[in-house]
């Protein structure tokens, strides 16, 4: 067989394999919700979502704090002060998180800290953990209490995305307003690239 025929046969085999087995863009997602009662009809809720997309080598996360009154989610009263902590970490100790976030969601991505309409935020990096602290001065609609972001779990030794490690995203919040001072139990979502 000549080299031209061999090259053509190899190209045809590779094309057939690519068409028969398209690249997967699988994602793995997980959610968690915790709450604490304010009174018999009202809860404060914390929602956490995490989603790792293999094709991007990136994990996305978001958190939402809200009141739940008579089964209807709502924002917080105007006299609200709240402090939220979001923790990003891996199940593997030699994986660090290269994270960015928006607080509230929809604002420009931050990798250090910001103040958007009295929503103050700061990102703290450690060897294997990232913490985002968000302090809210004043209440408002639910979207004011929505934080989103993304992270690349990165292997210390290679500097490449750690696609074999799990991502754990946890969040809690302390909410103070009109005679209420409550801390919602930590909600954690755990996922991995699939």
N, C-alpha and C positions, 0 to 999 in steps of 0.2 A: 504494500500500500504506500502510495506517495505521501509526502509530508502535507500536501495540500488536501488530499482526501482525509488524512488523519485529523488535521485541524478542523475541517468541516464536520466530520463525525463527532469530534469532541465538542464543538460549539453547539451542534444539534442536541447532543445529550445534555449539556448544561442548560440549554434553553428549555428542553422538555422537563427537566428536574425543577427549574425555577417556576414554570407554569403550573406544574402538578403540586408543588409545595410552596405556596406564596409565603412571604415573610409574615411572621405573626406580629401584631401590635397589641398583644395581650396586656391587660391591665388588671391589677388586683386592688380591690377597694374594701374598706371596712368603715363602719360608723359606730358611734357610741353616744348615749345620752344619759345624763344624770340629772336629778332634780332634788329640791328641798322645798317643803311646804312653807308658805308665808302665813296662810290662814286656810281654813277648810276649802276655800274655792280658788286659791291662787298658788301657783308653783313658780319658783325660779328654775329655769332649765339651762343646762350647758350641753351643746351638741358639738361633736368632733367628727370630722370625716378625713380619711386618708386614702390616697389613690396613687399607686406606683405604676408608671407606664414604661414598659421595657424598651419600646422603640425610641423613647426620648432619653432614657437613663435618668429620669427625674421622677420625684414623688411630689404630689400636690396635696395640700392640706387646707382645711378651713374650719373655723369655729364660729359658733353662734350662741350668744346668751340672750335670753328673753324671758318675759313673764308669760305664764300660761294661765289665763283666767277663763273659767267655764269652757275649757277645751279650745280656746282661741289664743294663738300666740300674739304677743304685743311687745312693744318697747317698754322703756322704763320712765317713771315720772321725772319731771324737770329737776327736782332736787336730788337726783341720784349722784352718788360718788361710788365708783367701783374700781377694783384692781383685779386684773386677770393675768394669770401666768400660763404660758404655753410652753411645753417642753418637747423637744424633738430629740430622739436618740435611736440608736440601733440596738439590735439584739447581740451584735458583735462588738466587743470593746475596742478593736483597732479600726473602727469605722467612724469618721467624723462627718458632720453635716455642713454642707455649704448652702446656707439658707438665705432666702429673701422673703419679705412679707409686705402686706399692705394693711394698715390699721387706720381707719376702717377700710374694708374691702373696696376696691375701686380706686384708691389713692395710688400714687406712684410707689413702686417697689422700693423697699428700704433694706439695707444690710447693716445699719447701725442704730438709727433712732429718728423720731420725728414728732412733730406736734401738728395735727390736722384738726382744727376746730375743737380744741381742748380735749382731744384724744391723744394723750402722750404715750409714746412707745419707745422701747429700747431693746436691742438684741444683745445678748450676752453669749459669748462662745467659750466653751471649755474643750478639753481634749476629745471627748466623745459625746458631748451634749450641747444643744443650743437651747437657751431660754429666751422667750420673748415676754417682756413685761409690758402690759397695756393698762394705763390709768385713765379712767373716764371721769371728767368733770362735767356733770350735767347729764340729764336723760335725753330721750328722744326716741325716734323710730327704731325698729329692729336692725336696720342696716347700719346704724351707728355702732352696734355691738357685734358686728360681723368682721372677722379677721381672716384673710386668706394668704397663702404663700406657696412657695415650692422649695424643695431641697434636693440636693444631689448627695446621696450617701456615698462617701468617698473612702476608698481603702488607703490607709496611711502609707503602706509600703509601695504601692504602685501608682497612686495618684489617679487611678481610674474609678469610674462608678462601681460601687460594690453591689452588683446585681444579685448576689446570693444572700445578702443580709436583710433582715426584717426592719421595717421602720415602725417606731412606736411614737404616737403623737398623743400627749396628755394635756388637758386644760382644766383649770378650776378658776372660780371667780368669787370674790367677796363683794356683796352689794349692800350699800347703805342708802336708805331714803326714808323719810317720814316715819320714824319709829321702828324701822326694820334694819337689822344688821345681821346678815346671814352669809355663810360661806357654802357654796354648792360643792358637793363631793366631786372629786376628780373623775373626769371622763377620759377614757383612753381608747384610741383606735389603733389596731395593729395590723399591718399588711406587709406584703413583700412583692417583689417583681415576680411575674409568672411567665 
